[in-house]
Amino acid sequence: MDCESFGAKKMPKNTSRISVIVGHYGTGKSEMAVSLAMKKRKEGRKIALGDLDIVNVYFRSREKADFLEEQDIRVVSSLLGHRSSLDLPAISSEIRQYFFNPDYDVILDVGGDKAGTNALVTFREDILSVGYEMLFTVNAYRPQTSDLSGLQLHLEGIEYVSGLKVTGLAVTTHQLRSTTVADVIKGYSLAKELSLKREIPIRYICALPGVLQELPEGMEGEQVPIGMYLREEWM
Amino acid sequence: MAKVLMKGNEAIGEAAILAGCRFFFGYPITPQSELLEYMSLHLPKAGGTFLQAESEVAAINMVYGAAGCGARVMTGSSSPGIALKQEGISYIAGAELPCVIVNMMRGGPGLGSIQPAQSDYNQSTRGGGDGDYKLLVYAPASIQEMVDYVQISFDKADQYRNPVLIAGDGVLGQMMEPVEFSSQKATDLPAKDWATTGTDGKRAPNVINSLYLDAEELEKHNIHLSEKYAKMKENEQRWESVGIEGAELVIVAYGTTARIARSAMDNLNKQGRKIGLLRPITLWPYPEKAFEELDDATKHLLVVEMSMGQMIDDVRIVNEGKRKIDFVGRSGGVIPSTSLVEEKILEILERSE
């Protein structure tokens, strides 16, 4: 770690081995984190998924830890294990070792809103020293992030608390299993507004595989197929 | 209004504000705290009052006060918190005041767990407080249905001057689904001429009370309440039945569990089985009428609950020994899987073949 890295709000180095996923709660961060982990794993990368959500105990990526470990994706959450009933602000320091292991891509699934972002602060210096991308989820169907001002309010709050810069946007606008191309384009258009306003590129478009196939050519951002991993078939 | 994505807890808050709720008193508890958060942020903007009370007991007594003034008022909690409120709920029912109480159930008994459960069925339908009283209890199974029933709950509470309980669970509170806010408001509700809003010196004071010093007076009051409950029993039973015609087995399940049961049913019917689903929407009054629709071909009922088996007693009462009743469930915060329900159904059918 060089001493430069201790400055706050430093722009990230040109690497994205660490992907930090942040956003308003309920915008699809955990589903995206799990789906992105699956995508990167299929591309042959070694993956460590850090579930930093200590705000809400329901629908966290650690719920899928057994499944992900079967895919050879390392899941790190509480130092007391992945049990969903543990409502404790306890994150295992094990995640740090993957920050500094160049063989690994790290995905950090951060809790929602400013409150959830607090858990990220303890890792800020390490993340800054290694370099990162911070992805802000855009879900146009969530009432608080359905317009530019709502999105900016959340983005600024998260940047303020984390001391890190959002470097990319992720379109996570959906209507669950009935998501259409029009829904994704609605989210994309909103993300584009934010992108132009803040000069942040759209990094990912996340949607059901069938919807991704139907999207028009020329849209900015890499496609992430959403596996609906956190929704049981009856949900 | 276009569909938006909301968590169950948030959606209840929004629906309550739209239904004219202007007072919310509560105390946070997982898995329903987002209802308080939502109300704290949005109720003041609608001209309402949100107050985080010092305890659940304080909150329910604040509800008692606001309801006595004729306001639309709500409180919410989860299982052990609702247990704490029981004394106040009994007072409110005794004083015949309208209010809406939300219970996002979690595993019990005691402090239990923070994961979803349906083990407050008895607490909801039998009365956790003292005396001969009943709550009107709705058990929605989706966020949309929960939103629609918030409006219905406020209207029915006013119509009957009775507390209404919305019985959800951790999954319904935390789950995100697209919702639309377009519920129809009731237009023929009685005037709240009983409310303590000041006499202006023009009438005798209204009194809100559940204490009777004369036993015969109290008995008279109990008879009056019983007559009211009989009307609710006659007019307010609600349920949904799916594929019950000619079904060899009908699953009886409510709320989240009904969704799991529905998945199991669909999977088995694809394999050529004839399984139906009867989903009580009112837990009290229990939808007895629904069971009259059941086919002679139906020899088995399977009750599925996120508890050790509580609603099964009502199914036994309604069934009057006509069909064989089995049970499958998980408790303590464990959600039953579709395959667990499917396996149980196949086991029952194979046993009887």
Interface residues (C-beta under 8 A of the other chain):
Chain A: G26 N56 V57 Y58 F59 S84 S85 D87 N139 Y141 R142 P143 S146 H174 Q175 L176 S178 E232 E233 W234 M235
Chain B: K3 V4 L5 M6 K7 T30 P31 S113 I114 Q115 G170 V171 Q174 M175 M176 E177 P178 R259 I260 R262 S263 G333 I335 S337 T338
